[in-house]
Amino acid sequence: MLRYWKVFDIEGLGGRGEQARTELAAFMETLEANAQRFEDRRDALKARLESRRASAWRPHVGTGGGRGVRVALHRAYRHLTEVASQVR
């Protein structure tokens, strides 16, 4: 929009107009710096999450669609209940 209006190309502005243009330019620079900082932080977070996702521990489940994990947990549960019943 500012390019369309050619705000920074207008000549012959008075003192208040020049001051407003200077303030606008400073605001735009701050806005650009904040946007760049946001993008950098977003990209760093995305990279961290992708790295974490890539290195996350996953149990070996074979081709059973997770059945191997369920079976192992069920066996462990049965073993623990047998041990607990022997302790009583």
C-alpha positions, 0 to 999 in steps of 0.5 A: 500500500505504501508503495502504491501511494509512493509515500517515500517518493513524495517531494515537497512535504512540510516539517510535519509531513517529513517528521511523519514519514521519518516516524513511518520509516522507523516503524517499518524498520522495527516491524521488519526486524520483528517479522524477521525475528519471528520467522527465525524463531519459527524456523528454529522451533520447526527444526527442533521439532523435526529433529526430536521427531526423527530421533524419537524412540519407537518400539520395534513392532514388526508388521503386526501394526503394534500387536507386538507391543501389546503382546509384550505388555500383556506378558509383562502384566501377567508376569507381574501379577504372578510374582505379586500373587506369590509374594502374598 
